[in-house]
Amino acid sequence: MLTVLALLLGLLMLGHAKIPNRIGNLGSLVETFLPWFGLFIPVLLAGAVWRRSASAVVALLLPVLVWLSLFGGLLGDKAHRGGDLTVVSQNVDADNPDPARTTRDLAASGADVLALVELTPQAMGTYEKDLAKAYPYRTVQGTVGLWSKLPLSDTRPIDIVNYGPLADTEPAAEKIASNRALRTTVATEHGPLTVYVAHLGSVRVNPRAGFWTASRNKGGQALGRAVAAGPGGRTVLLGDLNGTMDDRAFSGITAQLHSAQEVAGDGFGFTWPTKFPVARIDQILVRGVRPESSWVLPANGSDHLPVAAGIKW
């Protein structure tokens, strides 16, 4: 039995892209938490040793090799010193009890460009007042905004919430009227940098739909099309995408942009929830620039941890 379980674990991780989403989005659910499947390996190893099963130990080589091929590159620190620009992104939490603390910590991060999502009218005054000195340029579109030490231009909203009629399984609360994504251009001494800020729809466990990702997936598709139709060249996407980059739902985005954490980070860089992060759903994705470093900043009052990256031309 242990031998069979070890082989099934390896085959599950190896063929995760083949798991269908037709029933409760099972494939996306597995891909969201795929790194954690590695925890079954020491459990099965302990059982194999206790049972003195040589065949189970040998069978465990399959999941070990598959897990390392998928995630082994994230185990080391790939960061380098330097960088021409530091970017920071955070979901500041609509229910944040202390937005003043959040802004103090974010301003102290040294970011040149700071993206905030899940902004509320109640907290907006705090963010505007406390960040004004360090960031003379800003743009806010609905619930997302960008604060910058460098001039901004050509700002426009991106419609990622105009889905049309909701399906029967979709919570009505997901029909959000406000803007949740924007595109702007940052003027740097090396030339223009196109920056996208986005907050995709929530995911939920729904009794009728299973792992419900409809609004997020539709928003991700719209965002991918917007990036494809955008100016091209040097590009950074910042924000809360409510999913990991292993999830097939983001193929339209990951085909164009790559993760700063995967290229220049230290570890998995999990960001949510703050008290015990289990997934990296807050992303910094780039094209045309080179990530030199990528890291997660300490908790500052939000239910998401901030993410940062140093990029070089």
N, C-alpha and C positions, 0 to 999 in steps of 0.2 A: 504493500500500500504506500509506504513512504517513497519508494522508487517511482511509482506512478504519479504521486503528488509532485515530486521534484520535476519530472518530465513535463507534467501539465503546466507547472509554474513557468518553466522555461519557454514552452510553446506559447503560453498566454502572452508573455512579454514580447516574444519574438514576432508574434502575429497580431499585436494589438490593433494595427490598422485594419485588420480584416474583421474585427468584431463589429457587427452591424449596429447601426443606430436606430433601426426600425422599432425596436422594443425599448421604450424608456430611455433612449439615448445612451445605451449601455456602453457603447464604444467611447464616447466622449467622457463618460464618468470614469472609466478605467484609465484613459489617457490623462485625466486631470490629476489623478493620484498615482500615476505609474511609478514614480521613484520609490514610493513607500512599499511597493511589492517586494522590494529587496529585503524587507524585514522578515519575510517568510523564510528566507534562506537560512539564517542561524537557528530558527525554530526547527526547521526540518533537519538541519545538521545535528542539533542536540538529540532529536529523536532517533536519527540514524546511529549515532554513537551509543545511545542507550540500548537500542535494539541490536547493536553490533551488525549493522547491515552494510556490508561493503558495496553492494549494488546501489543502495540509496546514496551513499557518499559519492560514488562515481556519477550517478545521475544528476547530482547537484552541480556538477561542472557546467551543465547546460544553462541553468538560470544564472549562475555566477558570470559566465562569459557573456550572456546576453545583457545582463544588467550593466556590466562594465562597458560593453560596447555602446550602450545607450547613454550612460551617465558617468562613466569613469572620467571623462574629460572635465567634469565639473568639480572633481574632488580636490584638485590642486589650485593654488593661487596663481592666476595668469595676469595679474595686474602689473602695470609698469608705471613708473613715475612720469609726471609731466602731463601734457594735454593742453590744447589751445582754448578749450571751453569746458566748463563744468555745468552739467544740466541736472536738475533735481525734479522729481515728480512725486506727488502724493494725493491720495484720496483723503481729504481733511475731515470727512465724516460729517454728515448733516446734523448729527446729534452730538457733535463735539462739545463737551462741557466747558472747555477752556481754550477757545480759538486764539487768545492772546499768547498763551504758552506755545501753541503750535507755530504761530508766526515768528515768535522770538527764536525758536530753535531752527526754523527754516532759514531765516535771515542770517543766522550765525553759521549756516552750512557753507557759505562762500560760493553758492551757485551763481553763475552768470545768467542763467535762464531757469525760471522756476514755474512749473506747471502745477496747478491746483484743480481738482475736480470735486464734485459734490458740494459746490458752493451754495449757500443759502442767503436769501435777503437779510435774515437776522444777523448773520455773521459777517456779511460783506463789508460793512463799515470798519470792522476790526482789521480785516485783511488789508483793505485799502490804506488805512491810516498807518498801521504798523509796518507795512512793506514799502511805503512811499519813499522813504529816505534812501533805502538801499537799491530800490528798483524804480527809476524814474519813468520807465515805459511799461505800460500794461495794456492788455485787452481782455475783456470778459464777454463771453457769448453764452447767455443762459447760465448753466451750472458749471461751466468750465472756464478757466482763465489762464493767462500767461503773464508773468511778471519778468521784466528783463532789464539788465544794465545797459543793453544795447538797443538802438532804435528798431522799431517794428514798423512794418508797412504791409499793404495788400492783405489785410486781415479779412477773412470771410467765414461765415458759419458753414458747417457741413451737416446736411440733413441725414441723420442716422436713426431717427425715431418715427419718421412718417411711413408707417408700415401698411396703412390701409386697415381693413376690418380685422379685428382680433379673432383668432381661432377660438373654438369653444373651450379649449384647455388652457388658454392664456389668461392670466390674471388681469383684470381691467386696470389695475394700478399701473401696469406697464405702458399704458397709452399716455406717454409723457409729452407735454406740449413744448417744453422748453428745449433750447439747443443743448446738445451734449457733446459737440465736437466742433473744432475750429481748425483753420489753417492760417498761418501767418508767415512772414518773412523777417528773419533777424539779420540785420546788417552787421557783418563782422569785418575785421580788417583783412580777412582772407576772401571776402566775397559773401554773397547771400547764402543763408541757410534756411531751408524750408522746414518749418516746425508744425507738426500736427499735435493737438491735444484732444484726447477722447475719453469718454466714460461710457462704455458699452452697457447694455441692459443687464439686469441681475439674472442669476441662475437660482433655481429653487428645486426642492424635492416636492413634486406635486403628485398626490394620490392617483390622479387620472393620467398624467403624462410622464411619470417617473422623474428622471433628471431633466427638468424643464429648462431649455436654453434658447427658446424660440427668438425672443427679442434680442438677446446677445448675438446670436448667429446672424440674424438679419442685419443688425447694426455693423457687425464685423464685415459682412459682404459689402455693405455700402461704403464702409471705410476703406476697404481694399480697392474698390472701384475709384474712390476719390484720390487715393494715393497714385494709382495707375494713370489717372487723368491729370495729375498735378504737374508742377514744373519739372520734376525729375531732379537729377543732380544731387547735391548734398541735402540729405533729408534726415530728420529725427522725428520719431513718433513717441509721445509721452502720454501716460495715463493709466487708468484702471480699465483693463480689458475684460475683467471678470472671467479669466481663464488662463491656463498655462499654454505655453507655445508648443507643447506636445499635442494639444487638441487639434484634431483634423479640421475643426470649424474655422481655424485661422489660416488655412492654406493660402487663401488669397492675399493675406498680409505677409506671411513668412516667405512666400515666393519672391517678394520684393525687398523685404527688410530683414535684417538679422539682429539677434538679441545681443545687447552689450554685455549682459551677464554671462552668456555662453562664451563669448570671445575673450573677455577681459575681467571676469569676476572671480570670486573666491567662494566656492560652494554653490549651493542651490539658490541662495538669495530669496528664501521664502519671505512673504510680506503679509500674509493674512491667515488667521486673525492675529492681532498684536500679541495677545497673551501667550499663544502657542501657535506660531506660524506653521501651516501645513502645505501651503501652495504659494507660488509666485504668480499673482494675478495682476500685479502692478508692473508695467513694462517700460523699458527704454529700448527702442528698436531703431536701427540706423541703416543708412545707405550713403555711399560716397564719402564717408568719413571713417576714421579708424578709432574704435574704442581703445583707450589706453588703460582704463580701470573702470570697475563697476562694483558698487557696494550698497549695502542697506544701512540706512541711518537709524539711530535709536528711536524708541517710541517717544511721542511728543503729545499725547492726548487723543489722537485719532485711533480708530479701530484698524487702520492700515499703517504699516511701516513705510517711511519714505524711501525712495530709491534714488541713487545718484550714479553718474558716470562722467568720466573725463574723456573727452574726444579730441582727436587730432586730425588735421587736414591731410 
